């Protein structure tokens, strides 16, 4: 794809980008954007990275992690509209876009208003088609909260989402259910776009299951996911009390750790909560596992929030050709895994314990679902097929 499409990125985070394909950036610091709401100084500068993949990993202070864990709506509301008020509409931004001369503006349809406003502004200012990719649902009113601040923030953000969507030529969606709903909401053509990997050759399935049986989870443990992982750890404790060393769980996450999370997931000899590792080490760690774990929250509020989502790490799990254990609430991701027989799926909380106990002793099923995971990836996530469709779609709308 890189030999046919050149990318530039408007980058908002305060740490450095990390990817393999983008060298030109226009960096708008979120911290400076907040300050500029008061000081009225222009924010943003162009930068060029020869090797954008070889950059330091993000680090966060204890104070910042505690703030992330709190997730107060009032803080988010203030953040949203201070950044919108910041001086991001600058001559430097215009000059960057004019020099790059994009054929398409492409971005995530997000809940943060300034992201949507910048995409809409650039599309209109330079008469460039806008293509949006909402990979989480921030628009549907299927939410649950007693907080008036939550609903004030939600409806204000929703207005910006709708205005940005109106500017789009078309959208990509991450699940079939999202495609159906967003077509109705916005009256736009919506196409499903999955993450892809290079599924070629023989599947790298294991020939036998290890001792102990190694379960692995990598990713976000927020929105109640850690509680489902805690249930797995508790079942493994029962199993190991009868047969020591039979199974263990490893959890790698960038999510902040509260004392409750640490207590649930750090159990000596059973479960270990790890800090995130460098990108280069991720593949090897997944390959060493016997079972890759995917969890969805089971509490009503979180289930509504994530009901249309599809974790991109699922495709990485397919690529590793390991059995996937998917437990938790009913979401689009669980529906996909069940329909494609790409994982061992259970959404009935009463059956979690018996399923895990049976699976740990069922080597044949573990190996069988490793192969099924790979086959699902071959059918639906081959990167070359996905890239060809994207390129064809883009060519149709370029002016």
N, C-alpha and C positions, 0 to 999 in steps of 0.2 A: 504493500500500500504506500510506503514512504517514497517509492520511485514514481508514483503518480500523483500524490497529494503532498503539498507542503503545508506545515502547520505553524501557526503562531498562537500564543496563549496569553490571555489577560489573567494574571495570577494574583490572588488575594491574600494568601496565607503569609505569615511573617517568617516562617522557616523557608528553606530552599526547596524548589521543585525537585521531583525525582521521577524521571521517565526516560524512555529511550529514543523518542522521536522528535521532541520539540526543542529547538535551540533558541528561538527568538521569543522574548517575553516582554510584556508590559506589566510591571509589578505595581500593584496598588496595595499598600500595607493597610490592613484593617485597623491597626493601632493608630497609624497616622491619619486615616480617614475619620476615625472618631475624634481625634484632636482638631482636625480641620473644620469640624462642625462649629467649633468655637473660635478658632484662630483664623479661619478663612484662608489658609494657605493652600496652594494647589498640591495635589497628591498624585504620585505616579511617575515612574521612570522606566525607560526601556533598558533591558539587559540581555546579554547574549551569553549562553553557556556552551562551551565546546563539548563537554561531556555531562549532560544533565542527569545522567543516572548515577554518576559518582559524586553525590552531594551528601552532606551529613544528615543522619536521621533526625527527625523532629524530637525535641526534648521539651518537657513541660514542667513548670514549677509546681510545688506542693499546693500553693495557693490557687493556681490555675486549675489543677486537677480537682480540688475541692469545689470550685465554682462550677466546673463541668458536671460534677456529680449532683449538685443541687438542682440545676436546670429550672431555675425560677423564671416564670413567664414574664414577670416585671422586668427582669434583667434583659431578657431577649427582646422585649418590646422597646426598651430604651436603646439597645444595641441596633435594632432594625432601623429606627428612624433618626438616630444620630449619624449612622453611616450614609443613609440616603441624603441627609443634609450636608454631608461632607463635600468638599470641592473635588469631585471625581471627573466632572465634565470639563476637561482642560485642553489647551492647545497641544500639549505633549501627547495626549491620548489620540487626538485627531491626526496629528502628524504621524504617529506610529501606524495607524490604520491606513492613512493615505499612502504611506511608503510601502506597506505590505500588499496593498490592493487585494483584499480577500474576495473570492468569488462567493463564499458562503460564510455566514455567521452561525456557529454551531455551539450549543451549550445546554446545560442542565436546567430545566424549568424548576426553579428552586423556591423555597419559602422565604429566603432572605431577599427583601425587596430590591436592594441595590444591584444584585446580580441581574435580576430581570429587567430593571430599568436601563442598565448599561447595554444589554443585548438589544432591547427595543430601540434605544437611542442610536446605536451604531447601524442597525438595519435601516432605520429611516433616514439617518443623516447621510449615509453613503449609498443608499438605494441598493442594498445587498440582501439577497434572500436569507431568511432566518429559519433554521431547523432546530427544533427543541427535542430534548430527550429527558422526560421526567422519569427517573428511575426509582423515585419514591412518591407516594401519593400525598401531596400537600393541599389538595383542592377539595376533595370530597368532604361533605358535611357529616359523614359517618364518624363522629368523634364522641368522646365522653369526658366531660369535666364539669365540676361545680364552680369553677373559678371564672368570675366575670372578666378578669384580666386575660385569661386564656382565650376567651371568645372574642374579646376586643382585638387582641393580637391576630387571631386566626382570620377574622373578617377583613382586617386591614391588609394582611398579607395576601389574602385571596383576591382582593381587587387588583393588586399588582400582577398576580399570576394570570388573571383573566386578560388584562391589557397586553401582557407579553405574548400570551397564546394567540391573541387576535392578530398579531403581527406575523406569526409563523406561516411559512409555506406549507409545511406539514410537520408531523411529530413522529418520533419513535417512542414506543412504550416497551416496558420490560416484561410484561406478562399479558396473557390473553385477556384476563379480566380487566386490566387497566386499559387495554386497547378498546374494549367495548364501552367502558364508562367514559373515557376521555373523548371518544368520537361523539358521544351524546352531549357531553358538556360543552365542547368547543366548536363542534361542527367542522372539524378538520380531519383530513385523512391521517390516520394513525397506523403505523406499521410496527410489528414486533421486531425488536432488535436484542438479541442475546449476546453475551460475551462469548468469544471464541477462543479456541486453542488449536494447536497443530496436532490433530488426531491422525497419526499415520503409523503404518507398520503394525507389528504385533502388540497387543495390550500388555503393559508391564505389570500383570497380575502376579501376586505372590504365589509360591508353590505350596506354602504351608503357613499356618498361623503361629505367631510367636508365643513364648512363655516368659513373662506374662503376656496375656492378650493386651495390646496397647491401643487405647482409645485416645483420639486427639481432637481437640477443638481449637480453631484459630479464628480470631475475629472479635467483633464487638460483643460485649457481654451485657450491655445496657438494655433498657426497656424490658427488664424481667428475664432476660435470657440466662443470667447467672443462676437464677433460682431453678431453672430446668436442669442446668449443669450440676447444681447442687444435689438434685434428686438422683442423677446418675451416680455421682460420687457416693451418695448414701447407699445405693444398691450395691455398688462395688465393695463397700465396707462390709456389707452382709456376706457377700460371696467370699471375700478374703478371710472373714472370720472362720469360715468352715474349711476353706482351702487357701492357706496363705500364699500370696504371690501369684494368684490366678489372673488378676487383671488390674490395670491401672489407667488413670486418666491424666492427660496433660492438657493444660489450657494456656494458650498464648494470646495476650490481648494488650491493646493500647488503652483500653478503657480504664478510668480511674477505679481504684480498689477501696471500697469502704470496709470497715471492720467486719461487717456481716458477710461481705463477699469473700474476704480472706478466710474467715472461719469456715464457710461452706465449701471452699475449693482447695484449701491447703490442709490435707489430711495425710499425715505421715504414712508413707508406704502405699497410699491409695490414690491420692490426687495431688497435683502440684500446679499452682498458679504461677506462670512465668511472665516476665516482662517480654515485650516484642523483640524479635530477632531481626537481623539484617535481611533484606529481601533475598540475597543470594543463598541464605541458609534455609529458607522456607521450604523449598522443594524437597530437600533431603530429609527434613524433619517429617514432612507428610509421607514420604516414601517409606519411612521406618515404622509407620503406624499400621495396624491391622484394620482398624475401624475409624473412619472419619465421621465426626459428630456434627450434625446440624440441629439447632434448636430454634424454636419459635416460642414467644411468650404465651402463657395460657390465661393470663388475667385479661378481663374484658377490654379495659382501656387500651392496653398495649396491643392486643390483637386487632382492634379497630385501626390503630395507627399503622400497623404493618401488614394489613390484610392483602394489599396489592403488590407487596415488595417481592423481590427475588434476589437473594444474596449472590453477588458475583463469585464468591468463593466456592459455590456449588459446582461451577464449571471447572474450577481448579481441582476440586475433589474428583470429578469425572476423569480428568486427565491423569490423576495418580492411580486410577484403577484399583481403588480400595473400596470395600463395602462402606456405604454411607448409612448411618443410623440417624434418622430424622424424627425427632419427637417434639411435641408442643402443640400449640393451637392451630386451628385450620386457617391457612393463608394460601395465597396464590402459589407460593413456592411449594407448599406441601401437596397441593393439588397437582402441580406439574410433576413432581417426583412420583406421585402415586400413579398418574395416568401413563407415565413413560416407564414405569417399573425400574426407575433409576436408583431407588433407595429402599431401605426397610423403613416404612413410615408408620407412625402411630400417633394419633391425635386424641385418643381416649386416655386421660390421665390415670384412670384406674388400672390400665393395662401396662403402664410404663415398666413397673417393677418386674412383672412376669416376662415381658418381652426381653428385657436386658439380661435377666438370669438365663433364659433359654438361649439367647444369641451367643453369650460368652462361651457356652459349651458346644455350639454348633459350628464346627470348623467348615463343614461343607457349605453351609449357607453364607458364611462370611466370605469365602472364596468365590462363590457363585455371584454374589452381589458386587464383588470387585469387578468381575467381567461385565456385569450388567451396567455398572456405572460408566465404564469405557464405551460400551455400545451406545448408550444414550448420548454421550458426547459426540460420537461419530455421526449419529443420525441428525443431531440438531445444532451442534456447536462447532462444526469444522470452520476454522478461521478463514480459509480461502473462499468458501462459499459465502460467508457473511460479508467479507470485504468486497466481493464482486457485486453483491446486491446494493451495498452502500454506495459504491462508486457509480453504479448505474443510476441510482436514485439521485445522486448529486448532479450528474451530468444533465438530467432532465430539467433541472430548475435553474441552472446557471444562465445568467443573462448575457 
